Amino acid sequence: MVIVRLAPRPALAFVFWAASLGWAVALIVVPYLVARHPDRLALRPVAAAVYLTGGLVCHQRPERSFHPWGVQMPVCGRCFGLYAAAPLGAGLGLVAGVGWLGRRRPMTAREVRTLLVVTGLPTAATWSAEWLGLTAPSMMVRAAAALPLGAAVAWVIATAIREEIR
């Protein structure tokens, strides 16, 4: 059997980090540009693409979204927390693969599951409390609760790209 690799693993991990950073930046920059330059025709397709992409994975409910500069973000507060933390997790996964933080043995699937469950607990707690009608967390709380999970998921993906999960 022949295995074909399109690029070295560190290069793919770097592309993943760059994409996660680009998406997080787009979530902030697009509302800013829409607020500051609402009449720019060249901006409309870019903004539409970002908002449509955000809508594929997020409900985009206005009451659950940040409105910087008076413009709704392309994703809700919780999704923004996930995406804002992703570049950090992907970057740590990339740096660990380069050897700056030292090599470690490949993670087991059990360790990955444990990491994702533990980092998902704040998000699960806020979502559950809201669903049960116990509280209505603010946008900041939703976003902050999602940060650990966003970083962990991106770290796992970068680690998997480097084939360091067994």
C-alpha positions in Angstrom: 0.0 0.0 0.0 1.3 3.5 -0.9 0.6 6.4 1.4 0.7 9.8 -0.2 1.2 12.8 1.9 0.4 16.2 0.4 2.6 18.1 2.8 4.8 17.5 5.8 2.8 17.3 9.0 4.2 20.4 10.6 3.2 22.3 7.5 -0.4 21.1 7.8 -0.5 21.9 11.5 0.7 25.4 10.6 -2.0 25.8 8.0 -4.6 24.7 10.6 -3.2 27.3 13.0 -3.3 30.0 10.4 -6.8 29.1 9.4 -8.0 29.2 13.0 -6.4 32.5 13.5 -7.8 33.9 10.3 -11.3 32.8 11.2 -11.0 34.3 14.7 -9.8 37.6 13.3 -12.5 37.6 10.6 -15.1 37.3 13.3 -13.9 40.6 14.8 -12.8 42.5 11.7 -15.8 41.9 9.5 -18.3 43.6 12.0 -15.8 46.4 12.4 -15.6 47.0 8.7 -19.3 46.7 8.2 -19.9 49.3 10.9 -17.2 51.7 9.6 -17.7 51.2 5.8 -21.4 50.1 5.2 -21.4 51.4 1.7 -18.3 49.7 0.4 -19.5 47.3 -2.4 -16.2 45.3 -2.2 -16.9 44.5 1.4 -20.3 43.0 0.9 -19.3 39.6 -0.6 -16.6 39.1 2.1 -19.0 40.0 4.9 -21.7 37.8 3.4 -19.3 34.9 3.1 -18.2 35.2 6.8 -21.8 35.5 8.0 -23.0 32.6 5.9 -20.1 30.5 7.1 -20.9 31.4 10.7 -24.5 30.5 10.1 -23.5 26.9 9.1 -22.4 26.1 12.6 -24.2 28.7 14.8 -27.8 29.8 15.4 -26.7 33.5 15.2 -29.4 34.6 17.5 -29.1 38.4 18.0 -29.8 38.3 21.8 -27.0 35.8 22.2 -24.4 37.5 20.1 -22.0 40.3 20.7 -22.6 43.6 18.9 -19.3 45.4 18.7 -19.5 48.7 16.9 -23.3 48.2 16.8 -23.1 45.3 14.4 -24.0 41.7 15.3 -21.0 39.3 15.1 -21.2 36.4 12.7 -21.5 33.8 15.6 -23.0 33.8 19.0 -21.0 34.5 22.2 -20.4 30.8 23.0 -19.2 30.1 19.5 -17.0 33.2 19.6 -15.4 31.8 22.7 -14.7 28.5 21.0 -13.2 30.2 17.9 -11.3 32.9 19.9 -9.4 30.2 21.8 -8.7 27.9 18.8 -5.6 29.8 17.6 -4.0 29.4 21.1 -4.7 25.7 21.2 -3.6 25.1 17.6 -0.5 27.2 18.2 0.4 25.1 21.3 -0.2 22.0 19.3 2.1 23.3 16.5 4.8 24.5 18.9 4.8 21.2 20.8 5.3 19.4 17.5 8.3 21.5 16.6 9.9 20.5 19.8 10.0 23.9 21.5 8.1 22.5 24.5 9.8 19.2 24.2 8.5 15.9 22.8 6.2 13.8 24.7 4.7 10.4 24.0 1.6 10.2 21.7 -1.7 10.8 23.5 -4.0 7.9 23.9 -7.7 8.2 22.8 -8.7 7.9 26.4 -6.5 10.9 27.3 -8.0 12.9 24.4 -11.6 12.0 25.6 -10.7 13.0 29.2 -9.2 16.3 28.0 -12.3 17.2 25.9 -14.7 16.2 28.7 -12.9 18.2 31.4 -12.5 21.3 29.2 -16.1 21.0 28.0 -17.5 21.1 31.6 -17.8 24.9 31.8 -19.7 25.0 28.5 -21.9 22.1 29.5 -22.6 23.7 32.9 -23.7 27.0 31.4 -25.7 25.4 28.6 -27.4 23.0 31.1 -28.2 25.8 33.6 -29.7 27.8 30.8 -31.7 24.9 29.3 -33.1 24.0 32.8 -34.1 27.6 33.3 -31.9 28.1 36.3 -30.1 31.1 34.9 -29.5 33.1 31.7 -25.7 33.5 31.5 -24.4 36.7 29.9 -22.6 36.7 26.6 -19.3 37.1 28.5 -20.0 34.1 30.6 -20.9 32.0 27.6 -17.8 33.0 25.7 -15.5 32.6 28.7 -16.9 29.1 29.5 -16.2 28.1 25.9 -12.6 29.2 25.9 -11.1 26.0 27.4 -13.0 23.7 25.1 -12.1 25.8 22.0 -8.4 25.7 22.9 -8.5 21.9 23.7 -10.3 20.9 20.5 -7.8 22.9 18.4 -4.9 21.4 20.3 -6.3 17.9 19.7 -6.7 18.6 16.0 -3.2 20.0 15.6 -1.9 17.0 17.6 -3.8 14.6 15.4 -2.5 16.3 12.3 1.0 15.5 13.6 -0.1 11.9 14.2 0.7 12.1 17.8 -2.6 10.4 19.0 -2.7 6.6 19.2 
